[in-house]
Each structure stands twice: as structure tokens, then as C-alpha cells.
């Protein structure tokens, strides 16, 4: 495959394009927006509230009642609300306790949860959960990106494998064609038989068939690679003169594992599960808080206005206060909710322990496999050099009529298969490195 005026798509350029333009990468980036929205939603628990109410009834030329109420409430992270408002009411049939003078009545005070909800309540829990949720969405983003990079990288290196395999199969065709031409010349000179020519012709056909099979795989690998090529929301196709860098290049750098436990603990999947456990623990605090009785105290000083001043007049003797108390007698629902929460946490802890153990074993196995693959590459490289020398020697013998097409083909088969296996081993090594980087969260460092 000629490479003049060719374009090289390097692995790093491919991954940079993937992260910038692939729809799944853009979807992963949206996780930050989701986290920001969740944080905004949790802060909404502390939003001040304003309410107005107007009710009036006229019948038989009488004003039965006219009631106007305006209220506001300012929540806090503690179980304390600042409340206030204004009311003005009149009418013939108005409940006397709701009666105000013509200037109305102001009130400003507090409502305090003295037992359930004073420190731990829905507002504080929502804020704590939102902070953990921000970390969780970041880990979800990393999970999505890591899986995308892993899939795309596998597709890239499969493309590399079949591309360079094409070159080997082309070399195989050239050698077979050369043998056929040499055999024809020898046949015409009376040195080879017609059977030798037929055998050489069949070997060339086998070489062409092998090339076609690999070309089919190469085409599929290229199409699969194109699934990950995007630019400005438009999918791209590889130009016909686009080639990868050599399969022998040490593209993926990995550091030797010094502390597998630390690598396991930084895996986004483990961190995501730990975030989930933390959220369950925060929710459990609220469920435990529900085992307390509800006791709310309310105190509102009343401020009246007069004809002489629009400013409300304050007097210590003018106020409203009260207490609300409620408590389930058996707390069965609350105790059941707490038990379910404890079970959720235990299940999550067991899942985390299992996940950590699996990851630790996979990382250790990946390290071992990389060492074995490197040893195999070193051994096979020496073998391929030997196969080439044997093929060259058999060629010399063939020229002088001391060998046959059959023996020559056997030497060539060993050499070609050795080259193909060497390419495959290099690709398998890169795939194992990808697996290691995925397990250790090494793609985006």
C-alpha cells in the first residue's frame, strides 16, 4: 500500500478529536451542568417565600367579610424560619378573632423546630446530598469518557492491525508472483515441470485469496473507526490516503504499579459507588431524625398602625405564640424506613468490596499479561529474523534447482505467519495497555 502524499492519523490526534467532538463526549460534559442544576435545586430549599390572599363576600347589600393577608417566610439551614406578614380584615359576619382595625396588623417572628428538624432537616440534607452529587456526576463523566476512549482505542488499533497486515499479505502476493514467474522461466528452459508451474500458480491464488480476506477485515475496521470520527456535529469518513503510524511505536505510556490499592481507590467506578454510599448515609441521618417527635414553637410580635403614623407600633404585650406537637405512637413507618436505609448501605458496602477485589485482581492480571506479551514479542522478533534467513536461503537453493516450490512455500508461510503474529502481538500488547489504563483511570491524566 503506497504512502506517498499520505495523511497520518496518529493515536493522540484521534483521541483529541474524540474528546472534543464525539456526541458521547459532549454528553459526558453535560454531567457538570446536571450537577450545577442539582446544586441550584437544593439551594431552592432556602428560597424566601411570599404569599398573598384576598377573600371578600358581599350579599344582600352587606359586606359579610373582607380579608386580606400577605405573608413571607425566610427559611434557614437550621429548623428555624423567619416569618412575617400583614393582615387587614373587616365585615359584618367576620370571626371576631380575625378582626383588625382599619389600618391592619403587622407581625414578625420565628418558627422553631425544637426536636425533629432543628439541626438535621430536609434543607440541610438536600444541600449535603447536592455536594456529594457534584462529585458523583464528575465520576459519571469520567466513566462515560473512559468507556468511550476504550472502545474508540480498540477500534483504532484494530484498524492499525489490519492495515499493516495488508502490507504483509501484499508482500506474500509479490513473493508468490515472483515464484510463479521464475517457475515459468525454468519450465521454458526445461528445468521445471508443468506440475511445478501449476503448483506455483495455485500458491499465488491462495495468496490473493488471503489478501482479499484481510482486505474485508480492514474495510470493516475502517468503518468501525469512522464511528468515532466527528467534527462540528458531523460524522467524518477517512480519506483513502489516510494511514496510521507504525504498530511498533510505543504510543501508550503506563507507569509501573507501586500501590494497587491506591489505583483501585481512584477508579471512577469505585468512587461512584462510594458517592452513592455517602448519599445513603446522609439520607439515613434524616430517617433517624424522623424518630424524634415534632415540636414547633411559634412566636410573632404584633405591630399595629394608627392614624398618626404609618410606622407599626411595637408593644411587648402584643404578640401571638403557640406550640405544635405530634408524634406517632409506634414509629413503625419511621423504624422501617431506617432499617431499609441500613440495608441499602450494607448492600453498597458489599458491592464496593466486591468491586475493589475484582479491580485489584484485574490490574494484577493486566500487569502479568503485559510482561508475558513483551516476552513473546522479543522471542517472535528473533524467530521472524530466522524465518527470513531461512526463506532467503531456500530462494538461493531454488535458483540452482536444489529446492522445490513446496519447500519454498513452507519457508514463506513460516515467515509470513511470523510477521502477522508479530503485528497481532504488538496490537494485543497495546490493547492490554488500554485495559490497564481503563482500570487505573489513566486515560485522562
Order of alpha helices (4+ residues) and beta strands (2+ residues): beta-alpha-alpha-beta-beta-beta-beta-alpha-alpha-beta-beta-beta-alpha-alpha-beta-beta-alpha-alpha
